Amino acid sequence: MRVGSAENRLPAAVLATVCDHTGGSGSYRLGRDDLERAIRLLAPARACTDLEHPNLVAWQWLHADLAPDEDVVAVFAADLTDAAGDRYAAALLAAVFAGRVENPDGTTTP
């Protein structure tokens, strides 16, 4: 599982384009062709050497290992407290918050 962050939103925008995701929480199955399209759309970002591109690398590895009849799931979580009834969004949020502890002073311990 690869969880993106708000630091670089381009990979999420690319996936949203490929999935036709327009907002809110949701999950989408992507086949090899869909993942290849996402890689092709994100690849020009490599020209920016000031940033690392871990999503692109992860997608390339995933694509290389994906059988022709297999799918992957892209998940968007609009609200980190509500999975909106989507089981994949719930799994994503569980992974994001695994092991985190909310402290009485308002801080969070990862």
C-alpha positions in Angstrom: 0.0 0.0 0.0 1.3 3.4 -0.9 -0.2 6.4 0.9 0.3 9.8 -0.7 0.4 13.1 1.2 -0.6 16.7 0.6 3.0 17.6 -0.1 2.8 16.6 -3.8 -0.7 16.4 -5.2 0.2 15.7 -8.8 0.1 11.9 -8.5 -3.4 12.1 -6.9 -4.5 14.4 -9.7 -3.2 12.0 -12.3 -5.0 9.1 -10.7 -8.2 11.1 -10.4 -7.9 11.8 -14.1 -7.5 8.2 -15.0 -10.4 7.1 -12.7 -12.7 10.1 -13.5 -12.8 10.8 -9.8 -14.2 14.3 -9.2 -14.4 14.5 -5.4 -15.2 12.9 -2.1 -14.0 9.5 -0.9 -14.1 6.5 -3.2 -12.2 3.6 -4.7 -11.6 2.5 -8.3 -10.2 -0.7 -9.9 -7.4 -0.1 -12.3 -6.2 -2.7 -14.9 -2.8 -2.7 -16.5 -3.8 -0.3 -19.2 -5.2 2.2 -16.7 -2.0 2.0 -14.6 0.1 2.4 -17.7 -1.9 5.5 -18.6 -1.3 6.9 -15.1 2.5 6.2 -15.4 2.5 7.9 -18.8 0.7 11.0 -17.5 3.0 11.3 -14.4 6.3 10.5 -16.2 7.0 14.1 -17.4 7.2 15.1 -13.7 10.6 13.4 -13.6 12.0 16.5 -15.3 11.7 18.2 -11.9 14.7 17.0 -10.1 14.0 19.1 -7.0 11.4 16.5 -5.9 11.5 12.8 -5.5 8.8 10.8 -7.4 8.0 7.8 -5.2 4.5 7.3 -6.6 5.9 7.0 -10.1 8.5 4.4 -9.0 5.9 2.5 -7.0 3.4 2.5 -10.0 6.2 1.3 -12.3 7.1 -1.6 -10.0 3.4 -2.5 -9.5 2.8 -2.4 -13.3 5.8 -4.7 -13.9 4.4 -7.3 -11.5 0.7 -7.0 -12.5 -0.7 -9.9 -14.4 -2.8 -9.0 -17.5 -6.0 -10.1 -15.7 -5.2 -8.5 -12.3 -6.4 -5.1 -11.0 -5.2 -2.7 -8.4 -7.3 -0.3 -6.4 -6.8 3.5 -6.3 -8.4 5.0 -3.2 -9.3 8.6 -2.4 -10.2 9.7 1.1 -11.6 13.2 1.3 -12.0 13.1 5.1 -9.5 11.3 7.3 -12.3 10.5 9.8 -14.9 9.0 7.5 -14.4 6.3 4.9 -17.9 7.1 3.4 -18.9 3.4 3.5 -16.1 2.4 1.1 -14.2 -0.7 2.4 -11.0 0.3 0.6 -11.1 3.8 2.0 -11.6 2.2 5.4 -8.5 0.0 4.9 -6.5 3.1 3.8 -7.5 5.1 6.9 -6.7 2.1 9.1 -3.2 1.9 7.6 -2.7 5.7 7.9 -3.6 5.6 11.6 -2.1 2.2 12.6 -0.2 2.6 15.8 -1.0 6.3 16.2 -2.0 7.4 19.7 -3.8 10.6 20.5 -2.3 12.1 23.7 -4.3 14.0 26.3 -2.3 17.1 25.5 -3.6 17.2 21.9 -0.4 15.8 20.3 -0.2 12.6 18.3 2.4 9.9 18.8 3.1 8.0 15.5 
